[in-house]
Every structure is written in C-alpha cells, then in structure tokens.
Amino acid sequence: MTGLPYLDAATMERLVPMGRAVRILEDALRAGLDPEATPQRPIVDLPAGQLLLMPAAAGRYAGVKAVTIAPGNPDRELPRIQGTYLLFDGDTLTPLAALDGIALTSLRTPAVSALAVSHLADGEARRLVVFGSGPQAWGHVLALREVRPIEDVTVVGRDQGRAEALAGRCRALGLTARALPPSDSARALAGADVIVCCTTAREPLFPGKLARDGVTVVAVGSHEPGARELDGDLVARATVVVEARAAALEEAGDLLIPIREGTITAGHLAGNLADLVAGRVVAGTGPRVFKSTGMAWEDLVVAAAAYEAWRSHEKSAKRPAAAASPEVPQ
C-alpha cells in the first residue's frame, strides 16, 4: 500500500460538492443499484464504545469504512465518531485510495437526506427545523438548500450556546435563523416544511402530534434498535421511506420500537430509497418520514466519485503542456 493516496476532508469537499453528491447518489439508484443487496454492517461492542464495519461492492469498485463511536470522547475534547475508508478496484481488489471516513460520512449522510427530501417535500418548502447543533445538523442545512428554497431555519438544541452558534452560521448564509431550547419548539414545529433530527437521543425529541400533515421529517441520528428520535404517533401517521427495508428492520429503533409496541407493522413501510427515486412511493395525506441509518453503498458511491475526480485532476496535472507553435514567417 506504499504511496496509497489519501483524500482528506478539504480534498473531498473540493472534489465532490454537496450538490454533486446528491446527483451521483440518485444516478446510482437510477442505474439499478439495489440498496437491499448491500451487506449488513457488523457492529462490535467495545469497552470504549462501538466499532462499525461497512463493506460494499458495486460496478468497478469495492470498499469498506471502519468507524468507531466513543461516547466518552467529547469529554476528552476528541470526536465522538472517527473512521477511515478504503477504496478497492472491483475486479482485482487492489487498494486504490484511503479517504477521511468522517468527512465521507459528513458528506454522504446529508446528501442522502437531501435526495429523499427532493422527492418527498413540497417544492416550495422554505421553513426548516433542525434538532441538533453538530456537524450533521450543519451539513443538512447545506444539503437541503441544494434541493429546496430553504430561507428560514430554527435550530433546536439542549446546548443553547452551540445552537446559537449554528444559527449564526445559517445567518451568515443569508438565512433567517434562530436557536430554541426543546421546550420552546412547538410553534416552529407546527409551521415547519421540513424537520431534520440529527441527535444522539434515545427517546423521541418531540410529540409527533406537533408535526403537521404534509411536513417532511428526516431522522438520521440513531442506528440502534433501542434508540429513536421519533415517536410512534408520528410514524403511524406518516408515509415512511427507508434506505433499505432489510437494514431498517435490523437497526432503526424509530421503526422497530413502534413495531414491538404494536403501533405499526413492517408492512407500514412505503418503500426504500430506490422505490422513491423510481416514483414507486405514493405519499399519503399525513407527514412524510425518511428514516436513515446510513448504508455502505452510499459511502462507496461517493468515495468512488471522489477518487475518480482526484485521478482525473492528477492526470491533468501531469500532462505536459502543449509545445509552443513555431513562428510562421511573415
């Protein structure tokens, strides 16, 4: 692996802007990628947290992301989530590149959400409520602006300092923005066009009755069967789309807990992301919910696009300049 290129966060941001990430994910699904065929990710419990391995193969590439989740890290002023991605040639399995795994996650997760919102939300959706104030919350603000004319943002967070800082970043983009504690969020929720949940919560963030009919709700924070950000009332009223049924029914507590409680059945799921992109999901009159747990095929598609853009840039940089034209006698 000597000389294996490493694509850091800044390089990936330059090579695959958010809007392009949304498009390449949709292109992959339209070209026939089946989310249900993605291998389930092993989750290994460790003394300090969890280790997640996310392998996938599609087309000309294969890859794996190794991610660690250490709940105690913020107290050490270290990231809660860390990781690395390895991209391989699909035919020879030769390593091609290593990528910053967290930068990859920070890009593809909001891009996937934006793809779902582009097919679920009203075309004039302007009012966004975001639960959470970390990197994913900011990434979702940026991503949703790529697919809807978002102009008003409410940041709901337990840490008011961090929530206000994120609201300030939104205002710097020219958006109207404010920060609220969860106890004061009812009015914002009632008027929201899109609600995004990007937290580590294990219990519902708000009463589902506050979400009006027609609102689009995205939940990305949990990937464990016993944790959820949405309550059963909201899920039962909603048209529910997931990345893949198999993954959701293994990991998504937002759905598994209502199923165990008898609020819904597995048949309540309206479809997966490929169904949504293909127009096979018909939204009802209630809320629309997209539940994401994160899948390895998403990492692979975005990582491959970043690598191909990097390789194209490298080839261009190494190409010798055209020889100067000889002077033509006058």
Protein Blocks (a to p, Z undefined) as FASTA:
>chain_A
ZZiacddfklmmmmmgfklmmmmmmmmmmnopafklpccddddddfklccddddddehjb
ccdddddddfklmmnopafbgcddddddfklopafbdcdfklmmmmmmmmmmmmmmmmmm
cfklcbdcdedjbfklmmmmmmmmmmpccfbdcdddfblmlmmmmmmmmmmnopacdddd
fklmmmmmmmpmbdcdddfbfbdfbdfklpcghiacddfkbccfkbcfbdfklmmmpccd
dfblklmmmmmmmlmmmmmnomacfklpgbdfklmmnopaccdfbdcddddebiaklmmm
mmmmmmmmmmmmmmmmmpccddddddddZZ
